[in-house]
Amino acid sequence: MNRVILIFAFIGVITVNGVFAQIERFDNLLPMVFVEGNNEIDDFYIGKFEVTQDAWVAVMGKNPSKFKNGDKYPVEWINWYDIEQFINRLNELTGRSYRLPTAEEWLYAARGGNKSEGYRYSGSNDVNEVAWYKESRRNAGQRRITSRAGTKQPNELGIFDMSGNVSEFVQLQYYGSMGRRVLAGGSFLLPEQFSRIDEPQWTQLARIARNRWFGFRVAYTTPDAQPISENIPVIEHVQPVVANTNVQTVVERTEINITKGEIPIYKGNAFINASTSNFGITTGGGATSFNLSANGGYFVANRFALVGGLGYNLVSSDFISFNSLSIKAGVRYYLVSANNGGLFINSLIDVTKPNDLKAEFGLNIGAGYSFFLNNRMSFEPTVNFVMPFTEGSVNIFVIGGGFSIFF
């Protein structure tokens, strides 16, 4: 029975790892930046780069771009309906809620959010530091084509190309009863003034059209997919216009409890913890246990970490008493996340060497909750089920807790 449980545990780990490998793939293709909101804009995430050609191919299977100069160049020659299909398919693949940013979100992020320095362009007062625009190509004697994403300086939030390169679609805007598709941020084919964010110029599209300077970046806030509306009215002409920032959108805001960007339970973060378990109940008998352990973990995907460490165990029961050192290896996954922490489960394989006894394997399955005391330290009460694989050994439910430091 123990072997069967172990086999199912490994199958579960492999299955979960496959799911998170898919999510991790798109985390790498579409890196996101957390943007802390203000009184008018909720917290949200927005793409660090414009959607690139390799990300489009990973979702849609083929590359529509006119300038196929490399995977990390922005995808272009797309229209509103192409983007709708991309986002819906991306949400199916990841189970997330990617969408286009609203005009307000896009401009707020372009200006640097709550870290804004009040620049004329996104990240600088010098357009040549941050933007590829019409004159920059002509002055350099180069062809007017797109550039690799992220080759210019980022803005205050670490976001690239919000001025220039390709113009970016934002969510459908409503002016009175008229719905219009809006692009922001200038492009390599537009003059310098279209790259400004202090006096933004929005390009309104009057029909479904593709162009080599049309691109986009994604955003998300809620756990429910929000596909773009298909009921898009068609107007009869194309004209660039100057618009103010007070744009009314058709999108309703949703109150959510989103994990803050500073709580580091995302891919690339790590942690160390010290914990103790000081009470145990044996299945089928009485026992007490005491455990001290030190573990380290690394998040290989959002909320999913590999864990390893060392422990000291003292177990006393009606059948046997011993102390031992153990080596631990396994996984931790955060099921639910909130502003102050998250519920997690863990599964650890123990290799122990009791005094005067041969080494044995054991499985430690448990759950806990990380109460973040600040953006780096958490208190973690836990409940674990410890199951040795040696005949005659005792199975123990253990209650404990400890502290973790994240970095």
N, C-alpha and C positions, 0 to 999 in steps of 0.2 A: 504493500500500500504506500509506503514511504517513497519507494522508487517511482510509482505511478504519479504521486503528487509532484515529485521533482521533475519528471518528464513534462507534465503539464505546465509547471512553472517556467521551464525553459522555452516551451512552445509559446507561452504567453509573452515572455520577454522578446522572442524573435518577432512575433506578430506586432507588438507595440513598436519595436525598433523599425519595422518596415513602414508602419504608418508615419512615424516621425522622420524617417529618411525622406519621404515624399514632401512633408512640410518643410524640412530643412533645405531641400532642394530649392524651393521657392523663396525661403528666407535668404538664400544666397543670391538668387536671381533678382529678387525685389527687396533689397534692404530698406527698412523703414526707419524713420526718425520720429521720436515722440515729441509732440508740440503741446506744451501746457497752455490751456486756454485762459480766458479772462471772463469778465462779467457778461460778455455777449457771445462768446464762442466757447463751446465745450472742448475738453481735452480731445486730441485725436492724433493719429499717426499719418504720416505722409511719406511718399517715396523719397529716398535719398537722392535718387537719380530719375531722370525720365525713363519710361519703360524702354528697355533695350531690345535689340533684335533677337538675341538668344532667349530672352524671357518670352517674347511673342511666339517664337518657334516651339518652345517647350510646352506652351499651352495650345496653340492653334495648328502646329505641324508644318507650316510653311511661312516664308518671309515675304511680305508684300512690298517691302521698301524699294525705292528707286536707287538709293545709295547703299549698296551692299558692300560696305568697306570693312566690316568686322562685327563680331558678336556684340561688342559693347557700344556700338553706335545706336542712337535712338531710332526706334521703329518709326516710319513715316509712310505716306501714301495710304492713309487710313481715314475712315469717316466715322460718324457717330455710331452707326449700326455695327461697324467692325469692332469698335471699342465695347459696345454692349455685349456682343458675343464673347469677346475675350474675357470680360469681367465675370460674366455668368459661368463660363467654363472654368475659370480660375477658382471661383468659389466652390464649384463642384469638386475640384481636385483637392482643395485644401480644407474645406469645411469652414472657411472663414467668411468675412463680410467685406471684401474689397469693393471699392466704388470710386467714382471720380470725386475729387474734393469740391466743395462749394466754392463760389467766387470769394466769399469772405475768408474761408479757411485758406485758400490758395494765397491771397494777398497778405494775410496775417503771417503765414509761414514765410513768404518771400521777404517780408520786412523784418524777419528775425524773431517773431513772437515776442515773448516777454524779455528777450535779450537784445531787442532792436537797438541799433546805434543810430537810427534815423538816416540811413544811407539813401542816395538817389537811386542806385541800382541794388540788386539783391546781393549784399555783401560788401559793397564798396561805393565810393563816390567816383571811382575811375572805371568807366565802362569796360575798358580793355582788360581789367583784372578779372572780370567775372563773366563776360558775355561774348558770344560769337554773334555778330550782327552784320548787316550788309556792308558797311564801310570797312569793317575790320578785315574781311576777306579781300575786298578790292584794294585796300591800302597795302596789303601784304603780297599782292600780285598772285593770289591763289584763286582756284575755282570756288564758286559759291556752292558749297556742299555742306552737309552736316559734319559735326566733329564728334570724336569719341566722347562719351559721357564722362563728366568729372575732370576734364582737363584744365578748366579754369578754377579760380579760387572759390571755395564755398562761402555761404553766408554765415551769419552768427550762430545758426542752429546746426551747421554742418551739412546743409542741403546745397546741391550743385545745380547750375544751369537754369535757375528760375528767371534769370535775365538771359535771353538769347538762345541759340542753338535751334530748337524747334518750338513753335507756339503750342500751348498746352490747352486741351479741352478741359473745361470745368462743367459742373452740373448745369442742367437746363435752367435758364433764367426766365422769369416772367416779368414783363413790363406791361401792366394792365392785363389784357387778355391774350397778349401775344407771347408765345413761347419762342425763345431764340437760343441757338447753340452759340456758346461764347468761348473764345480762345484768349489766353493771357500770356504775357511774358516775352513778346517779341520773337524774332527768329533770325537765322543767318541770311534770310532774304528781305528782312524788313529794316528800315532805318533805325538809327540809335534810339530815337524817342519812344519807340514801342517797347524797348527794354527797361524803361524807367518804372519804378514802383512808387516813387513819391507822388507822381501825377500819372497814375496808370491809364493806359489806353487798351480797351477791350476790343477785340475783333469779333463782330457778330456775323455769323454765317446764315444766309437766308435759304440755303438748300443743302441737300445731302451731297457733299463734294469731297473728293480726295485731293490731297496736295502734298508735295514733297517737303513742305514746311509745317505740316500738321503732325503733332505728337500728343503725348499725355503722360501723366504720372498718376499712380493710384493712392488712395487713402483708405482708412477704415476706422470705425469707432465701436460698432455694436457686434454682438455674436451672431446676429441674424443677417443673412444675405440680403442686399438691397440692390437688385438689378435696376438698370436704367429704364425709365419708362419708354414703352414703344409708341405711345401716343404723342408724336412730335409734329406739331403743325409746320407746314412748309410755306416759306415766304418767297418772294420772287427775285431778289437781288442780293448782292454781297456788298457790304460797305463797312470800312473801319470807322468806329466812333469813339469819342472820348466819353467815359462814364465815370461817375463818382463811385465811392465805395459803399454807398447805402443801397445795395442791390437786394431786392426781396427775392427769396428763393421759394420754390415749390416744396422743398424738402422739409419735413417736420423734424425737429430736434427730439432726441430721446434721452431721458435721464438714465444714466448708466453708472455702474460702479466699476471703473476701469483701473487696472493695475498701473500705478505710476511708473514712469520710465526709470525712476531712481531706485525702485525695488528690483534688485538684479537677479531675477529668476528666468533669464533669457539666454539663448545660445551665446557661448563665449564667456559667460560669467563662471565663477568658481566659488567654493566655500570650504571652510574647515569648521568642524564642530567638536565639542567635548560634551559627553552626556553620561548619565548614570541611570541605572535601573535598580531599584532597591526593594521591590516587592514582587513576589511571584506566586502563582497558584498552579500546582501540577494537575494535569488531567488525570483523574482517577486516584489522587492521593494528595497529601500535604507536602509542601516544599517552600523553602525561601531561597532567594537568589540575590546576589549583589553583582553589579557589573559596572565597570568603568571603560569607556572607549573614546578614541580620538579618530575621527574620520575626515577624509577630504573628498570633495566632489567637483565635477566639471560638467557644465551643461552643454551637451552635444546637440541639443535642439531646444527650442523654447519650452521651459518647464520640465525638461527631461534630462537628468544628470546621471552620469556614471559615478559610483561611490566606491571607495576603498579605505581600509584603516586597520587599526589594531585595537584589541580589547583585553581586559582582565576579568575573569569570571570566577565567582565563588558560589557554588550551588550546594545546598544541603537538603536532603529529603529523607523519607523513611527508608529508602533503599540504599543510598550512597551519598557520600559527601566528597567533594573534590574542588580544587581550584585549578585554573588553567589560563593559558594565554591563547588568544585566537587571532587569526587573520581574516578580515572581512572583505568581501567584494560583491557588488551588486548594483542596483539602480534606485533612483528616487524620481518620482513623478508627481508634479503638482496638479491635482484634480480641479481645484477651484481656487481662483486668485481674487484678491480684493485689495483695497488701498493699503491695508495694514498687514497683509500676509497671505497665507494660502494653505489649504488642506493638501497634504501629500500622502502618498503611499510609498513604501519602500520594500524591497526584497533583497536580502543579503545572504550569501553563502558563507558559513563559518567553517574554518578549519581550526580545530582546537587540539591541544596536547595536555590532557590532564596529568597530574602527578602520578607517576608509576603506571600509567595506562597508555595504550597506543593512541595515536592520533585518530580523530574521527571528524566526519563531515556533519554539518547541520544546516537547516534552513531557517532563516529569521524573516518572518513576514509581518509587517506592521503598518501603522498609520500614525500621523501626527499633524500638528498645525504649527506653522511658523507665525508667531506674533512678532512683527518687526517693531523693535524699540526705537530704531531710527532707520536710515536708509542703508545700513550695513550690518546691523546686529539683530538677531531674533531669538526669542525664547521659544522652545519647542517641546511641549508635553507630548508623549508618545505612548502607544500601546502596541506591544509586540507579542507574537506567538513564536516561541523557540522550539524547534522540532529536531532533535538529533536523529541521525540515521542508524545508530547502533542499537541492536537488540538489547532490551533491558534498560536503556536510558529513558529519562523522563521528559515529557513535553510540558512546557511551562508557558503560561500567560504572564507577561511582565509589563508593569506600569512604570514609566520613568520619564525623564526629560533632560534637557540640556540647553546649551546655547550654541549658536552658529554665527560665524563672521563671514560675510559675503564680500566678494571683490571682483 
